[in-house]
Amino acid sequence: MAVELFEAWRRTGREVAVVGLGKSGAAATKLLRREALPVYASDTGTGIEFDTWAAALRGLGAEVQLGGHDLARITRASAVVVAPGVPPLAPPLVEARAAGVEIYAETDIGFLALGGTRCIGITGTNGKTTTTSLLAHAMAAAGLRAETAGNIGRPLAEVALAPDPPDWLALELSSFQLHDTPHLRPAIGVLTNLAPNHLDRYGSLEEYYADKALLFRNAAADSIWISNADDSAVQMMTEPVPGRHRRFSVEKRADGWYDHARAALMLGDQPLMARGDLPLLGDHNVANALAAALAAVEAGADAVRVAAGLRTFRAISHRVEPVREVDGVLWINDSKSTNVTSTLVAVAALDRPFVLLLGGRHKGEPYDRLAEALRARCRAVVAYGEAGPQILRELGGRVSVASASDFAGVIATARGLATAGDAVLLSPACSSYDMFRNYEERGERFRAAVQAM
């Protein structure tokens, strides 16, 4: 399919426009240049990092523009390839659609170019990164050549450029990546859960869920789907999808399930591993491990070796990651929680009183959804960033809320509020873009501050 698509673009005699650089856009440009296609790549960003990408791509023969887009040029392109960070209503994409230019996600052309690699696509509102990482780790432990890619950090187009791509990819897929992927057809698909998110980018919850459902657009009778039996929205979405369905649950018996009486993760009637052997906090991570185990076994991995892999897994950076205990207080980095539902999951994983660090750039969700979960054990909330005043309005009077004007003040305030036996949980329920470049930088700042105590 990749050959046919690229050849169709080549026959037009026009260049392919890549909108958005970063790792994904740069990888897409390199892949297109490898196929000897003329490329015009553009981004509104500027700075040292963008200059480095631009120089490398120009060295491969691509035309690169930083600090803006030539909209007229994009409307004359044979096709547009878009990086996942570019919103659907960005002017270059609006103009391209109006001109009838087809738009493809970087993930789509990367998938097409990886003809010999089978993909396990993982999406959902929360748990994608952990499930993707657990899956690749378990498959590798079972002797399969497997790696992670996609939203987890390595673009699919970059994997396609490798001289010896893996046999299997655990592919984390955001709703943004699924938006323009008409060719994506995973060998196995996983839907972890569904909850409100990205309402700053989508006009409605239905629009957001519709992009998630694009995981199933090429479903067929031989497709394999793994889904959360405890999530009614997930089951409503997956019920009519063609293929063979496997389900996981932490509440009831399923293909993969948690036996509370035996404190064991189960695959059907067979114990997979003891709960105490899974080195991750919270029931949500039991669900993630069950999803990963089902997918790995469906890919041909031996269940015993999968369990051995899960035992050696370690917490992902920025995802309910214990950093250090200081004066009896456990500091936990959950910077990747950028929506209210994810923060609720992190709160549920704690078994001690805690101080919650909440704030950043608002994403459209009400914070009062947290009130009930915080009432029992939350000593205080430290609100900060652009969303700080809204957090204070919606949670003040229901839980104790303190404010801080900068991140150093957030850390100092939390340290003053916590006592021995408590936890301090950075789980912001907001994006990071008011104060940081991304959630990783936010989490690194948190970790560095704790290490310096």
C-alpha positions in Angstrom: 0.0 0.0 0.0 2.8 2.4 0.8 4.3 2.0 -2.6 1.0 2.7 -4.3 0.3 5.8 -2.2 3.7 7.3 -2.6 3.7 6.6 -6.3 0.3 8.3 -6.7 1.8 11.4 -5.0 4.9 11.2 -7.2 2.8 11.1 -10.4 1.2 14.4 -9.5 4.5 16.2 -9.9 3.7 18.3 -6.8 5.3 18.3 -3.4 4.0 16.8 -0.2 3.4 19.3 2.6 4.4 18.2 6.1 2.6 20.4 8.8 4.3 20.5 12.2 7.8 19.4 12.8 8.9 18.0 16.2 10.0 14.4 16.2 7.0 13.1 14.3 7.0 15.7 11.5 10.8 15.4 11.1 10.6 11.6 10.9 7.7 11.9 8.3 9.8 14.3 6.2 12.8 11.9 6.3 10.6 9.0 5.3 9.2 11.0 2.3 12.6 12.1 1.2 13.8 8.5 1.3 11.1 7.8 -1.2 12.5 10.7 -3.3 9.3 12.7 -2.9 9.5 16.5 -2.9 8.6 17.9 0.5 7.7 21.3 1.9 7.7 21.1 5.7 6.6 24.0 8.0 6.0 24.9 11.6 5.1 28.0 13.6 7.8 27.2 16.1 11.3 28.7 16.2 14.4 28.3 18.3 17.5 26.1 18.6 15.6 22.8 18.5 13.6 23.8 15.4 16.8 25.1 13.7 18.5 21.7 14.2 15.5 19.8 12.7 15.4 22.3 9.8 19.1 22.0 9.0 18.9 18.2 9.0 15.9 18.1 6.7 17.3 20.7 4.3 20.4 18.5 4.1 18.1 15.8 2.8 16.6 18.1 0.1 13.4 19.2 1.8 12.1 22.8 1.7 11.6 23.9 5.4 9.9 27.0 6.7 9.9 28.0 10.4 7.8 30.6 12.2 4.8 30.1 10.0 3.1 28.3 7.0 2.7 29.2 3.3 -1.0 28.4 3.1 -1.2 28.9 -0.7 1.7 26.4 -1.1 0.0 23.9 1.1 -3.2 24.1 -0.9 -1.2 23.2 -4.0 0.4 20.1 -2.4 -0.3 16.5 -3.6 -1.1 15.6 0.0 -0.6 16.9 3.6 1.1 14.8 6.3 0.3 16.2 9.8 2.1 15.8 13.1 -0.1 14.8 16.0 0.4 18.0 17.9 -1.3 20.1 15.2 -5.0 20.7 16.0 -7.6 19.8 13.3 -8.7 23.4 13.0 -5.2 24.8 12.5 -5.2 27.1 9.4 -3.0 24.9 7.2 -5.4 22.0 7.7 -8.5 24.1 7.2 -7.1 25.5 4.0 -6.0 22.0 2.8 -9.5 20.6 3.3 -11.1 23.5 1.6 -8.8 22.9 -1.4 -9.6 19.2 -1.5 -6.1 18.1 -0.4 -6.0 14.8 1.4 -4.6 14.8 4.9 -2.7 11.9 6.5 -1.3 11.5 10.0 2.4 10.8 10.4 1.2 7.5 12.0 -0.6 6.5 8.9 2.3 6.8 6.5 4.6 5.2 9.0 2.2 2.2 9.3 2.0 1.8 5.6 5.8 1.9 5.3 6.2 -0.9 7.9 4.9 -3.7 5.8 6.6 -6.5 7.8 5.9 -5.3 11.3 2.7 -6.2 13.1 1.1 -3.5 15.3 -0.8 -3.7 18.5 -2.7 -0.4 18.7 -3.4 0.9 22.2 -5.7 3.8 22.9 -8.0 5.1 25.6 -8.3 8.2 27.8 -5.9 6.9 30.5 -3.5 4.0 30.9 -2.2 4.1 27.3 1.5 4.7 28.1 1.7 2.2 31.0 -0.2 -0.5 29.0 2.0 0.1 25.9 5.2 -0.1 28.0 4.0 -3.2 29.9 3.1 -4.9 26.7 6.4 -4.3 24.9 8.3 -5.3 28.1 6.3 -8.5 28.5 6.6 -9.5 24.9 10.4 -9.0 24.9 10.6 -11.1 28.1 8.7 -13.8 26.2 11.3 -13.8 23.4 9.4 -11.7 20.8 11.1 -8.9 18.9 8.9 -6.0 20.2 9.3 -2.3 20.8 7.1 0.7 21.7 6.2 3.5 19.3 3.7 6.2 18.6 2.5 8.7 21.2 4.9 7.1 23.7 7.8 8.9 22.1 9.1 7.2 19.0 7.2 8.2 15.8 6.1 5.3 13.6 7.8 6.9 10.6 11.1 6.8 12.5 10.7 3.0 13.1 10.0 2.6 9.4 13.4 4.2 8.6 15.3 1.7 10.8 17.3 -0.9 8.9 15.8 -3.8 10.9 12.4 -2.9 12.2 11.0 -5.2 15.0 8.5 -7.9 14.3 5.9 -6.3 16.7 5.2 -2.8 17.8 3.2 -1.8 20.9 1.8 1.4 19.4 0.3 4.0 21.7 -2.3 6.0 19.8 -3.8 9.3 20.9 -7.1 10.6 19.6 -5.1 13.2 17.6 -3.0 10.5 15.9 -6.2 8.4 15.0 -7.9 11.4 13.4 -6.2 11.1 9.9 -5.2 7.4 9.7 -7.4 5.8 7.0 -5.0 2.9 6.5 -4.3 1.9 10.1 -5.3 -1.7 10.7 -3.7 -3.1 13.9 -3.4 -6.9 14.2 -4.6 -6.4 17.8 -6.3 -3.4 19.2 -6.7 -2.4 22.9 -9.1 0.2 24.3 -8.2 0.9 28.0 -11.1 3.2 29.0 -13.1 6.3 28.0 -13.6 9.5 30.0 -13.9 13.3 29.2 -10.6 14.8 28.0 -9.2 17.4 25.5 -12.4 19.4 25.7 -10.3 22.4 25.0 -9.6 20.9 21.5 -12.8 19.1 20.8 -16.2 20.8 20.4 -17.9 18.0 22.4 -17.3 14.7 24.2 -18.9 12.9 21.2 -16.3 14.3 18.9 -13.5 13.1 21.2 -15.0 9.6 21.4 -15.5 9.5 17.7 -11.8 9.9 17.2 -11.1 7.1 19.6 -13.5 4.9 17.7 -11.3 5.3 14.6 -9.1 2.6 16.0 -11.8 0.2 14.7 -12.5 1.8 11.3 -10.7 -1.1 9.4 -12.0 -3.9 11.7 -12.6 -7.2 10.0 -13.6 -10.7 11.0 -9.9 -11.7 11.8 -9.3 -8.6 14.0 -8.6 -9.1 17.7 -9.9 -6.5 20.2 -9.1 -6.2 23.9 -11.3 -3.9 25.9 -12.3 -2.9 29.4 -15.3 -4.8 30.6 -15.7 -2.4 33.6 -16.3 0.6 31.4 -19.8 0.9 29.9 -18.7 3.5 27.3 -16.0 1.2 26.1 -18.4 -1.7 25.8 -20.9 0.4 24.0 -18.3 1.4 21.5 -16.8 -2.0 20.9 -19.9 -4.2 20.9 -20.8 -3.8 17.2 -17.1 -4.0 16.0 -16.3 -7.1 13.9 -13.6 -9.4 15.1 -12.8 -11.5 18.1 -13.2 -9.8 21.5 -11.3 -10.4 24.7 -12.1 -8.4 27.8 -10.3 -7.5 31.1 -11.8 -6.6 34.4 -10.8 -5.8 38.0 -14.4 -6.1 39.2 -15.7 -9.4 37.7 -14.7 -12.6 35.9 -13.5 -12.0 32.3 -10.9 -13.3 29.9 -8.3 -11.4 32.0 -9.5 -10.6 35.5 -8.5 -9.8 39.1 -9.4 -12.4 41.7 -9.8 -10.4 44.9 -10.2 -13.5 47.0 -6.9 -14.9 45.9 -5.2 -11.5 45.3 -4.2 -12.8 41.8 -4.3 -11.7 38.2 -6.0 -14.4 36.2 -6.2 -15.4 32.6 -9.5 -17.3 32.4 -9.2 -20.1 35.0 -5.4 -19.9 35.2 -3.5 -17.7 37.7 -1.1 -15.4 35.9 0.7 -13.8 38.9 0.1 -12.7 42.5 -0.9 -9.1 42.9 2.1 -8.6 45.2 4.4 -9.5 42.4 3.2 -6.6 40.2 5.5 -3.7 41.2 3.0 -0.9 40.4 0.6 1.0 42.6 -3.2 1.0 42.2 -6.0 -1.1 40.8 -5.7 0.9 37.5 -2.3 -0.7 37.0 -3.8 -4.2 37.6 -6.2 -3.4 34.7 -3.3 -2.2 32.6 -1.3 -5.4 33.3 -4.3 -7.6 32.4 -4.8 -5.7 29.1 -1.1 -6.1 28.3 -1.0 -9.8 29.2 -4.1 -10.6 27.0 -2.5 -8.7 24.1 0.9 -10.4 24.5 -0.7 -13.9 24.7 -2.8 -13.1 21.6 0.5 -12.2 19.9 1.8 -15.7 20.6 3.8 -15.1 23.9 3.9 -17.7 26.6 1.8 -16.7 29.6 4.5 -17.8 32.1 7.1 -15.7 30.4 4.7 -12.8 30.2 4.2 -13.0 33.9 8.0 -13.0 34.4 8.2 -9.9 32.4 5.5 -8.1 34.3 7.3 -8.9 37.6 10.4 -7.0 36.4 8.6 -3.9 35.1 9.3 -0.6 36.8 7.0 2.5 37.1 7.1 4.8 34.1 8.5 8.3 34.6 5.8 10.8 35.4 3.1 8.2 35.9 2.3 7.6 39.6 6.1 7.4 40.0 7.4 7.3 43.6 10.4 9.7 43.6 11.7 9.7 47.2 10.6 9.7 50.8 11.8 12.8 52.8 11.1 13.1 56.5 8.5 10.3 56.3 6.7 12.0 53.3 6.5 10.1 50.0 6.7 12.4 47.0 5.0 11.0 43.9 5.4 12.3 40.3 2.2 11.9 38.3 2.8 14.8 35.9 1.4 12.8 33.0 -2.1 13.1 34.5 -3.4 16.0 32.4 -7.1 15.3 32.9 -9.4 15.0 35.9 -10.2 11.3 35.4 -6.5 10.5 35.4 -6.0 12.4 38.6 -8.9 10.5 40.1 -7.1 7.2 39.2 -3.9 8.4 40.8 -5.7 9.4 44.0 -7.4 6.0 44.2 -4.0 4.4 44.1 -2.9 6.0 47.4 -3.4 4.3 50.8 -2.2 7.2 53.0 -3.2 10.9 53.6 -1.8 13.2 50.9 -1.3 16.7 49.6 -2.4 17.1 46.0 -0.6 19.5 43.6 -3.2 20.6 41.1 -3.0 23.1 38.3 -1.6 24.3 34.9 -3.6 25.2 31.8 -7.3 24.4 32.0 -8.6 21.8 29.6 -12.3 22.3 29.9 -13.2 19.9 32.7 -14.8 20.9 36.1 -12.5 20.2 39.1 -15.4 19.7 41.5 -15.5 16.1 40.1 -12.5 15.6 42.4 -14.3 16.8 45.6 -15.8 13.5 46.8 -12.6 11.5 46.2 -10.5 14.1 48.1 -12.7 14.4 51.1 -11.5 11.4 53.0 -7.7 11.6 52.9 -6.6 14.7 51.1 -4.9 17.0 53.7 -4.9 19.9 51.2 -4.8 20.9 47.6 -2.1 23.3 46.4 -3.6 25.1 43.4 -1.3 26.9 40.9 -0.9 28.1 37.3 -3.6 29.5 35.0 -6.2 27.1 36.4 -5.4 28.0 40.0 -8.2 30.5 40.5 -10.8 28.2 38.9 -9.6 25.3 41.1 -9.9 27.5 44.2 -13.5 28.5 43.2 -14.6 24.9 42.5 -12.9 23.1 45.3 -12.6 25.8 48.0 -15.0 25.2 50.9 -15.2 21.5 50.0 -11.5 20.7 50.7 -8.7 22.8 52.0 -7.0 24.7 49.1 -3.8 26.7 49.3 -2.4 28.7 46.4 1.2 29.2 45.1 2.3 31.6 42.4 5.3 29.7 41.0 6.4 26.1 41.0 9.1 26.6 43.7 6.2 28.0 45.8 4.1 24.9 45.1 6.8 22.6 46.4 7.5 24.7 49.5 3.8 25.0 50.3 3.3 21.2 49.9 6.3 20.5 52.1 4.9 22.8 54.8 1.5 21.1 54.7 2.6 17.4 54.7 3.5 15.4 57.8 5.3 12.1 58.4 3.2 9.3 56.9 1.7 11.5 54.2 2.3 11.6 50.4 2.7 14.6 48.2 1.1 13.8 44.8 1.8 15.9 41.7 -1.2 15.0 39.6 -2.2 18.2 37.9 -5.4 17.4 35.9 -4.2 20.1 33.5 -1.8 20.5 30.6 1.6 22.0 31.4 1.8 24.6 28.7 1.3 27.7 30.9 4.6 27.1 32.8 6.5 24.3 31.0 7.2 23.0 27.5 5.5 19.7 28.3 4.5 17.4 31.1 8.0 15.8 31.1 9.6 19.1 31.9 7.1 19.6 34.7 7.8 16.2 36.1 11.6 16.6 35.9 11.3 19.9 37.8 9.3 18.2 40.5 11.8 15.3 40.7 14.8 17.6 40.8 13.2 19.6 43.6 12.5 16.5 45.7 16.0 15.1 45.1 17.5 18.4 46.3 15.6 18.3 49.6 
